[in-house]
């Protein structure tokens, strides 16, 4: 499979927003996907990402990340989403994306990379553990969402 990996550009926002909903549905939480293309445009300086395209066509996967600072480890990269469309999973696309993120984190002087994985997603857990990730089963997410 011929896959190209490129940085997210503003022209990708509409296609990405559709994939964000697809990912939220995969996570069994479609009602929580409230992002819009307009919001992405107005907040674009707050995230970075990469898109994977098959043969230069439509986006088949993406990863969104941003720099963070953790008191215990210092400068890190936080990977918010890594998502591959269903028909393209298991073909190395996720590996290509995460390897690019790891390389970027190292080059930018980060001490590590952090992300979340759903406890029911055994395929992803195995994928991440095979990369050498240690999955913390102690901490729980806390979200405080602001209504505007």
MITORVEX-308603 format. One record per residue (C-alpha): x, y, z; residue in three letters. Coordinates in steps of 0.5 Angstrom, whole numbers, padded with zeros to 4 digits, always signed. Example, Ala and Ser with C-alpha at 12.3 -4.5 7.8 and 13.67 -1.06 7.14 Angstrom:
BEGIN
+0025-0009+0016ALA+0027-0002+0014SER
//
This chain:
BEGIN
+0000+0000+0000UNK+0003+0007-0002UNK+0001+0011+0004UNK+0004+0019+0005UNK+0004+0022+0011UNK+0004+0030+0011UNK+0003+0035+0017UNK-0005+0037+0018UNK-0006+0043+0013UNK-0013+0048+0014UNK-0015+0045+0007UNK-0016+0038+0011UNK-0020+0041+0017UNK-0027+0039+0013UNK-0025+0032+0012UNK-0022+0031+0019UNK-0028+0033+0022UNK-0032+0028+0019UNK-0026+0023+0021UNK-0027+0026+0029UNK-0034+0024+0029UNK-0032+0017+0026UNK-0027+0016+0031UNK-0032+0018+0037UNK-0037+0013+0034UNK-0032+0008+0034UNK-0031+0010+0042UNK-0038+0009+0043UNK-0039+0017+0045UNK-0041+0020+0038UNK-0045+0025+0042UNK-0038+0028+0045UNK-0036+0030+0038UNK-0038+0037+0038UNK-0032+0040+0034UNK-0033+0044+0028UNK-0029+0046+0022UNK-0030+0053+0024UNK-0028+0052+0031UNK-0022+0048+0028UNK-0020+0054+0024UNK-0020+0059+0030UNK-0016+0055+0034UNK-0011+0052+0029UNK-0005+0054+0033UNK-0007+0050+0039UNK-0006+0043+0036UNK-0001+0040+0031UNK-0002+0033+0027UNK-0001+0029+0021UNK-0005+0026+0016UNK-0004+0019+0012UNK-0007+0019+0005UNK-0007+0013+0001UNK-0004+0014-0006UNK-0005+0022-0005UNK-0012+0021-0004UNK-0017+0022+0002UNK-0015+0022+0009UNK-0015+0014+0011UNK-0012+0016+0018UNK-0009+0022+0023UNK-0006+0023+0029UNK-0007+0030+0033UNK-0002+0032+0038UNK+0001+0038+0042UNK+0006+0040+0047UNK+0005+0039+0055UNK+0009+0040+0061UNK+0008+0034+0066UNK+0011+0036+0073UNK+0014+0029+0074UNK+0017+0028+0067UNK+0018+0035+0064UNK+0017+0037+0057UNK+0013+0032+0053UNK+0008+0031+0047UNK+0001+0029+0048UNK-0002+0025+0043UNK-0010+0026+0043UNK-0012+0022+0037UNK-0009+0016+0033UNK-0014+0014+0028UNK-0014+0009+0022UNK-0021+0008+0018UNK-0023+0001+0019UNK-0021-0002+0012UNK-0014+0001+0013UNK-0013-0002+0020UNK-0007-0008+0021UNK-0004-0005+0014UNK+0002-0001+0018UNK-0001+0006+0017UNK-0002+0007+0025UNK+0005+0005+0026UNK+0008+0010+0020UNK+0004+0015+0024UNK+0006+0014+0031UNK+0013+0013+0029UNK+0013+0020+0026UNK+0010+0023+0032UNK+0016+0019+0036UNK+0021+0022+0032UNK+0018+0029+0032UNK+0018+0028+0040UNK+0025+0026+0040UNK+0027+0032+0036UNK+0023+0037+0039UNK+0027+0035+0046UNK+0021+0032+0049UNK+0022+0027+0055UNK+0016+0022+0053UNK+0010+0021+0049UNK+0003+0021+0053UNK-0004+0018+0050UNK-0010+0015+0053UNK-0013+0008+0050UNK-0020+0005+0052UNK-0019-0001+0056UNK-0024-0005+0052UNK-0019-0003+0046UNK-0015-0010+0046UNK-0012-0009+0039UNK-0010-0002+0041UNK-0007-0004+0047UNK-0003-0009+0044UNK-0001-0005+0039UNK+0002+0000+0044UNK+0005-0005+0049UNK+0009-0008+0043UNK+0012-0001+0042UNK+0014-0001+0049UNK+0009+0003+0052UNK+0007+0002+0059UNK+0000+0003+0060UNK-0002+0006+0067UNK-0009+0003+0069UNK-0009+0007+0076UNK-0011+0014+0073UNK-0017+0016+0071UNK-0019+0021+0066UNK-0023+0028+0069UNK-0026+0032+0064UNK-0029+0039+0066UNK-0033+0041+0059UNK-0034+0049+0059UNK-0041+0051+0056UNK-0040+0057+0052UNK
//
